Amino acid sequence: MLGLTLEQTIVYPEAKAKGRKEGREERKTEMLKFTVPLLLETGMSMEQIAQHLNVDIEAVQLAAQQNT
């Protein structure tokens, strides 16, 4: 076409970065889904879990709700 590869287009780096960000968010959600219930069983509060995992309390609450 214009002699450009996909990697040379303007939108490629943006799309790649967006995909990486979405992938990180999905991994973080999966990690919380398994970790939060275990930490709650140890007696930690949701606030403590959020602080130690460096995430919002809402993310911890959501993970806890998904496992009930």
WOJOGI-V92179 format. One record per pair of residues at least 12 apart in sequence whose C-alpha atoms are under 6 Angstrom apart, sorted by sequence separation. I is the first residue (numbers start at 1). GAP is how many residues later the second one is. D is the distance in whole Angstrom. If there is no record, write none. Layout:
i: (I | I)
gap: (GAP | GAP)
d: (D | D)
//
This chain:
i: (33 | 32)
gap: (30 | 31)
d: (5 | 6)
//
